[in-house]
Amino acid sequence: MSDELQRIMAIDDPYLLLREVTSRLADAQQEVTELARLRRRVVQDLHAQGLSYAQIAEKAGLSRGRIHQIRHTGPAPEGAFLGAGAVTIVTPLRWDGAKKRPVVAMTDMNSGKRLEELAKSYGLEVSSGHVQVSGEVDLNRDGLVVVCGPSMSQAMSDLYAQDPVLGWEHSDGEPWALADRRTGTSYRAGADSEPYRSHDVGYLGRLPRPDGNGSVLAIAGIHTAGSLGVVQLLSSDLNTLWGQVGERHFSTLVTVEYDPATEEPQSVELLTPLYLHDEETTA
């Protein structure tokens, strides 16, 4: 019996006991989920290295059937791309002058809901939050996935400024653009060009938290359709992305063709390579 369990069992106050047990059960469930994810990941990695299930079983002291079961059941390893145990999906609030209150744009709301569904499908606990109208947001939290560009938040602008390869560009009277410093290419949205085109560019990156104690998964489009396109890419190709970047800091740009009436993505593709930041800073 663990010391923590003994401590909880010794609580006399029934209400405090109920709170402590409930909290501990939630923590324990998250831990079990992440251990199962890690176990499946180890088996997959060993199998990918060329070991048979029988060889893995023999070396691990488990049955071949048990190893095969681990490989094909439980939470998939690529869920760790989004976070470990629990994630918080953050979308921006905008001021609605007609309603005289903060609102979430419909496309941002769709991005948030689809990210929540994706995270839950990988066994992650999910909560939600917002970037305030003022741009304030606490980025020093575990498991953050933030859908917000630099124009709406100074905190997010400072976060994006850490990217050694990709950056946001903006000057007075000009629309926003995303730039690839490696190639010297700037990308603009089709909605900001003549003739108009239902096309956007989205940013996806894992960047260091301001306090240096973790990472933030950042998503943004030049317009909201770009963000929704990034979410579609994650939903359809998370396994491939995870295989290439794992939990490392990275960034990439995505090109999105969308339905102009609904802003629903019709075609989503990577526009740049997946830039691994540790390789860029040491190059």
Disulfide bonds with the S-S distance in Angstrom:
none
